[in-house]
Amino acid sequence: MGTETTPVSEVADLRTPLKFAYWVPNVSGGLVVSTIEQRTDWQFDYNEQLARTAEKVGFEYALTQTRYMSSYNAAQQHEATSFSLALLGATEKLKIISAVHPGMWHPGVLAKFIITADHISGGRAAVNIVSGWLKDEFTKFGLPWLEHDERYVRTEEFIDVLRGLWTQEGYSQSGKYYDIDDFTLSPAPVDGPGRPHPEIFFGGNSTAAQDTAGRVADWYFSNGETLDGFRENISGVVASAGKGPRRAAAAPRFGLNGFVIARDSQQEAQDTLREIVAKAHTPAVEGFAASVKEAGQATKDGKGMWADSSFEDLVQYNDGFKTRLIGTDDQIAERIVEYKKIGVNLFLTGYLHFQEEVEHFGREIIPRVRELEAQLARDNGTELAAELLPEQDLAGV
């Protein structure tokens, strides 16, 4: 896990500090489909305290999950946008990303909702547009279910509507799925420096997802991936962005999921991983595996989310083990900076025991990352931008 082994990519931003996010546990069952103890809670009181802890120890983002029915042990679910709005009201600095499905929302209604959340929070609302993979959520609502690549056609139009309504007066758009006629939303989103509108995150690993991200996303989110796997994904997004005019204001940035197991020794961390998998809820994992066949395995080229995931991978339902943030604090920090070298800008993290492990990550791992980032920048003829570092209030937790 050394920091000297990975070549620095042309797309790596060595000057800008890495950003850290965590999965909001607004669904029950934790982030692994296992009977191992998970000290977490899906209700709001727990999540309110967790969000306040996270922003104090250096996290800049939190992502609220979207689920409408029980799947992979998530028997209870709170709706993502309303939960995010409540978390925005409970925090001061944390940016809350609401995950939403095109097909469940009209983009104009979502655009209006996020504007309101943006004003309530002083410009901290964001969205993660998820094209959808759980077929039953759509069909049992009586909604159309589109084939894989067609879902990304709809998503691209959806994002265009969001951005258009957030940035233009009298916006019009004629498409296959959405027609907007001379529409103005007032007020507009909060006007912040370097922020033309609420940030648009977009998730997916497939070729279609990479192509879409290259054209319209501010941020490209990926399931957990190896260094080589995510390097390939980044290349696909960059290639798409270079083919023609992007509708986003700046080049795409890259976020990666990783499940964190930080322990006093690598052996202890690996033992924890083995225990998670050994105690996997096999029927739930197998049911999840069947559901996700509508994702990467449904693509023409067989690439995408969960296309090559093993049983062990699926125990963490966003492939978080693949990123290998598993070991001592030093090893995890070194691994994180390896990913920065290939172009990662943000890590979306998950944990067994959220409150204590989010705090530990902020206290122990983020400072180690900052030291390594600063050295990496100096070694490559630049300086880490200290003015962009989030404040930490470690005495406050």
C-alpha positions in Angstrom: 0.0 0.0 0.0 2.9 2.5 -0.7 2.3 5.9 -2.2 5.2 5.5 -4.7 3.9 2.7 -6.9 1.2 4.4 -9.0 2.0 6.8 -11.8 0.3 10.2 -11.5 -2.4 10.6 -14.2 -2.8 13.7 -16.3 -6.3 14.1 -14.8 -5.1 14.0 -11.2 -5.7 17.3 -9.4 -2.8 17.3 -6.9 -3.4 20.8 -5.7 -7.0 20.4 -4.5 -7.5 18.4 -1.3 -9.5 15.2 -1.5 -13.1 15.5 -0.3 -14.7 12.9 1.9 -18.3 11.8 2.1 -20.2 9.1 4.0 -23.3 7.1 3.2 -26.2 8.3 5.2 -27.7 5.2 6.9 -31.3 6.2 6.2 -32.2 2.6 5.5 -32.2 -0.2 8.0 -29.8 -3.2 8.0 -26.5 -1.3 7.7 -24.2 -1.3 4.7 -23.3 -5.0 4.7 -25.7 -7.8 4.1 -24.5 -9.8 7.1 -25.5 -10.8 10.6 -22.3 -9.3 12.0 -23.0 -6.5 14.6 -23.4 -3.1 12.9 -23.8 -0.3 15.4 -25.9 2.1 13.3 -29.5 3.3 13.1 -31.8 4.3 10.2 -33.8 6.8 12.2 -33.4 10.6 12.2 -32.1 11.2 15.7 -29.1 9.0 15.1 -28.4 10.5 11.7 -28.7 14.0 13.0 -25.9 13.4 15.5 -23.9 11.5 12.9 -24.1 14.4 10.5 -23.0 16.9 13.1 -20.0 14.7 14.0 -19.1 14.2 10.4 -18.9 17.9 9.5 -16.8 18.6 12.6 -14.2 16.0 11.8 -13.7 17.1 8.2 -16.3 15.4 6.0 -17.7 17.8 3.4 -20.5 15.6 1.9 -23.1 13.0 2.9 -25.1 10.9 0.4 -28.7 9.9 1.4 -29.7 6.6 -0.1 -32.9 6.1 -2.2 -34.9 3.0 -1.8 -38.7 2.5 -2.0 -39.0 -1.2 -1.1 -37.3 -3.8 0.9 -34.1 -5.2 -0.7 -30.8 -6.6 0.6 -31.9 -6.4 4.2 -33.1 -2.8 4.0 -36.6 -3.6 5.5 -37.1 0.1 6.5 -36.3 3.1 4.4 -36.7 6.9 4.8 -37.2 8.9 1.6 -34.0 10.5 0.5 -34.9 14.1 -0.4 -37.0 14.9 2.7 -34.4 13.2 4.9 -31.7 15.3 3.3 -33.6 18.4 3.9 -33.9 17.6 7.6 -30.1 16.9 7.8 -29.4 20.2 6.0 -31.4 22.0 8.8 -29.5 20.1 11.5 -26.0 21.0 10.1 -24.0 24.1 9.3 -21.4 23.1 6.7 -22.1 19.6 5.4 -23.4 19.3 1.8 -26.2 16.8 1.6 -26.6 14.8 -1.7 -30.1 13.4 -2.3 -30.2 10.3 -4.5 -33.1 10.4 -6.9 -34.4 8.2 -9.7 -35.5 9.6 -13.1 -38.9 8.0 -13.7 -39.9 8.5 -10.1 -39.6 12.3 -10.3 -40.4 14.9 -12.9 -37.2 16.9 -13.2 -39.0 20.2 -12.9 -40.5 19.3 -9.6 -37.1 18.1 -8.3 -35.5 21.2 -9.5 -37.9 23.3 -7.5 -37.5 21.1 -4.4 -33.7 21.4 -4.5 -33.9 25.2 -5.0 -35.9 25.4 -1.8 -33.5 23.1 0.0 -30.6 25.2 -1.3 -32.1 28.4 0.1 -32.9 26.9 3.5 -29.3 25.6 3.8 -27.4 28.5 2.4 -26.3 26.7 -0.8 -25.6 23.1 0.5 -28.1 21.0 -1.5 -26.9 18.6 -4.2 -28.3 15.6 -6.1 -27.1 12.2 -7.2 -29.0 11.0 -10.3 -29.4 7.2 -10.2 -30.8 5.6 -13.4 -32.2 2.7 -11.4 -31.6 -1.1 -11.3 -34.4 -2.5 -9.1 -37.1 -3.3 -11.6 -39.8 -4.1 -9.1 -39.6 -0.6 -7.7 -40.8 0.7 -11.0 -43.2 -2.0 -12.2 -45.0 -2.4 -8.9 -45.6 1.4 -8.9 -47.1 1.0 -12.3 -44.2 2.9 -13.9 -42.5 2.1 -17.2 -39.3 0.0 -16.9 -36.8 0.9 -19.6 -33.9 -1.3 -20.8 -30.5 -0.5 -19.5 -29.1 1.9 -22.1 -32.4 3.6 -22.6 -32.5 4.4 -18.9 -29.4 6.5 -19.5 -31.0 8.3 -22.4 -33.8 9.4 -20.0 -31.3 10.3 -17.3 -29.3 12.6 -19.7 -32.5 14.4 -20.6 -33.4 14.6 -16.9 -30.1 16.2 -16.0 -30.4 18.7 -18.9 -33.8 19.8 -17.6 -32.3 20.3 -14.1 -29.4 22.3 -15.2 -31.5 24.3 -17.7 -34.1 25.3 -15.1 -31.4 26.1 -12.6 -29.4 28.4 -14.9 -31.8 29.9 -17.4 -34.9 32.0 -17.6 -37.6 30.9 -20.1 -36.0 27.5 -20.5 -37.2 25.2 -23.2 -36.3 21.6 -24.1 -37.8 19.1 -26.4 -36.8 15.5 -26.0 -37.9 11.9 -26.0 -38.9 11.9 -22.3 -39.3 15.5 -21.3 -40.7 18.6 -23.0 -40.2 22.0 -21.2 -41.8 25.1 -22.7 -40.5 28.5 -21.8 -40.3 27.9 -18.1 -38.7 30.0 -15.4 -38.2 28.9 -11.8 -38.0 31.7 -9.3 -36.0 32.0 -7.1 -33.0 30.6 -8.7 -30.6 28.4 -6.7 -28.2 30.2 -4.2 -25.5 32.0 -6.1 -22.1 30.8 -4.8 -18.5 31.3 -6.0 -17.6 28.6 -8.5 -21.0 27.0 -8.1 -23.3 27.8 -11.0 -26.0 25.6 -9.6 -26.4 22.7 -7.0 -23.9 20.0 -7.8 -25.1 17.1 -10.0 -23.6 13.8 -9.1 -24.3 10.9 -11.4 -23.7 7.2 -10.7 -23.0 4.2 -12.9 -20.1 2.0 -14.1 -21.3 0.9 -17.6 -20.1 2.3 -20.9 -23.5 4.1 -21.3 -23.0 5.6 -17.8 -19.5 6.8 -18.6 -20.7 8.4 -21.9 -23.5 10.2 -20.2 -21.3 11.4 -17.3 -18.8 12.8 -19.8 -21.5 15.0 -21.4 -23.6 16.2 -18.5 -22.4 15.3 -14.9 -20.5 17.5 -12.5 -19.4 14.4 -10.6 -19.1 10.8 -11.7 -19.8 8.4 -8.9 -18.6 4.8 -9.1 -19.2 1.6 -7.1 -16.1 0.3 -5.4 -13.3 -0.5 -7.8 -9.7 -1.6 -8.0 -7.1 0.9 -9.1 -7.0 -0.5 -12.6 -10.8 -0.8 -12.8 -11.4 2.8 -11.8 -8.6 4.1 -14.0 -10.5 2.5 -16.9 -13.8 4.1 -15.8 -12.1 7.6 -15.6 -10.6 7.1 -19.1 -14.1 6.4 -20.4 -15.6 9.5 -18.9 -12.7 11.7 -20.0 -13.0 10.3 -23.6 -16.7 11.1 -23.7 -16.1 14.6 -22.3 -13.6 15.2 -25.1 -15.8 14.1 -28.0 -18.0 17.2 -28.0 -19.4 20.1 -26.0 -20.1 19.4 -22.4 -23.3 20.9 -20.9 -21.6 21.1 -17.5 -19.6 24.2 -16.6 -16.3 22.4 -15.8 -14.5 19.1 -16.4 -16.0 16.1 -14.6 -14.7 15.2 -11.2 -14.6 11.6 -9.8 -16.0 10.0 -6.7 -15.4 6.4 -5.6 -17.2 4.2 -3.0 -15.1 2.4 -0.4 -16.0 0.5 2.7 -13.6 1.3 5.5 -12.3 -1.3 8.0 -9.7 0.5 10.0 -8.1 -1.6 12.8 -4.9 -1.6 14.9 -3.3 -4.2 12.5 -3.9 -5.4 9.0 -4.5 -8.9 10.4 -7.3 -7.6 12.6 -8.9 -5.7 9.6 -8.7 -8.7 7.4 -10.2 -10.9 10.2 -13.1 -8.4 10.4 -13.7 -8.7 6.6 -13.7 -12.5 6.8 -16.2 -12.4 9.6 -18.5 -10.1 7.7 -18.5 -12.5 4.7 -18.7 -15.6 6.9 -21.8 -14.2 8.5 -23.4 -13.0 5.2 -27.2 -13.3 4.9 -27.0 -15.7 2.0 -30.6 -15.5 0.8 -30.5 -11.7 0.9 -27.2 -11.5 -1.0 -28.4 -14.0 -3.6 -31.7 -12.1 -4.0 -29.7 -8.9 -4.5 -27.5 -10.6 -7.1 -30.6 -11.6 -9.0 -32.0 -8.0 -8.9 -28.8 -6.4 -10.1 -28.8 -8.5 -13.3 -30.8 -5.5 -14.7 -27.6 -3.4 -14.3 -24.2 -4.2 -15.8 -25.1 -7.7 -16.8 -27.9 -6.3 -18.9 -25.6 -4.2 -21.0 -24.6 -5.0 -24.6 -20.9 -5.2 -23.7 -21.4 -6.8 -20.3 -19.8 -3.9 -18.4 -21.2 -1.9 -15.6 -22.2 -2.1 -12.0 -22.0 -5.5 -10.4 -21.2 -7.1 -13.8 -18.2 -9.0 -12.4 -19.0 -8.9 -8.7 -18.4 -12.0 -6.6 -20.6 -13.2 -3.7 -18.0 -11.5 -1.3 -18.2 -8.3 -3.2 -22.0 -8.2 -3.1 -22.1 -8.6 0.7 -21.3 -4.8 0.6 -23.9 -3.9 -1.9 -22.0 -1.1 -3.6 -18.8 -3.2 -4.1 -17.1 -1.3 -1.3 -14.6 -4.1 -0.5 -13.1 -3.8 -3.9 -11.5 -0.4 -3.1 -9.5 -2.1 -0.3 -9.7 0.6 2.4 -9.0 -2.2 4.8 -6.0 -2.2 7.2 -4.3 0.2 9.6 -4.9 4.0 9.6 -1.6 4.5 7.8 -2.3 1.8 5.2 -5.8 3.2 4.4 -4.4 6.7 4.0 -1.7 5.5 1.7 -4.3 3.6 -0.4 -6.5 6.6 -0.6 -3.7 8.7 -2.0 -2.9 6.0 -4.6 -6.4 6.6 -5.9 -5.8 10.4 -5.9 -2.9 9.7 -8.3 -5.3 8.2 -10.9 -7.8 11.1 -10.7 -10.1 10.4 -7.7 -11.4 13.7 -6.1 -13.8 12.3 -3.5 -14.2 9.2 -1.4 -17.7 8.0 -0.4 -17.2 5.9 2.7 -19.2 3.3 4.6 -18.7 1.6 8.0 -19.9 -1.1 10.3 -20.2 1.2 13.3 -21.0 4.7 11.9 -20.8 7.1 14.8 -17.5 5.9 16.2 -15.9 5.0 12.9 -16.8 8.2 11.1 -15.2 10.1 14.1 -12.1 7.9 14.0 -11.8 8.4 10.2 -11.8 12.2 10.7 -9.5 12.2 13.7 -6.9 9.7 12.5 -7.1 9.0 8.7 -7.9 12.4 7.2 -4.9 14.1 8.8 -2.7 11.3 7.5 -4.2 11.8 4.1 -3.5 15.5 4.2 0.2 14.9 5.0 0.6 12.5 2.1 -1.3 14.8 -0.3 1.0 17.7 0.6 4.1 15.6 0.0 2.7 14.3 -3.3 2.0 17.8 -4.4 5.5 19.0 -3.5 7.1 16.0 -5.2 5.3 17.0 -8.4 6.1 20.7 -8.3 3.0 22.2 -6.7 1.5 22.8 -3.3 -1.7 21.5 -1.7 -4.1 24.4 -1.5 -4.4 24.9 2.2 -7.2 27.5 1.8 -9.4 24.7 0.3 -9.1 22.4 3.4 -12.3 22.1 5.4 -12.1 23.2 9.0 -12.0 20.5 11.7 -13.3 20.9 15.2 -11.9 17.8 16.8 -12.5 19.3 20.3 -16.2 19.5 19.5 -16.8 15.7 19.3 
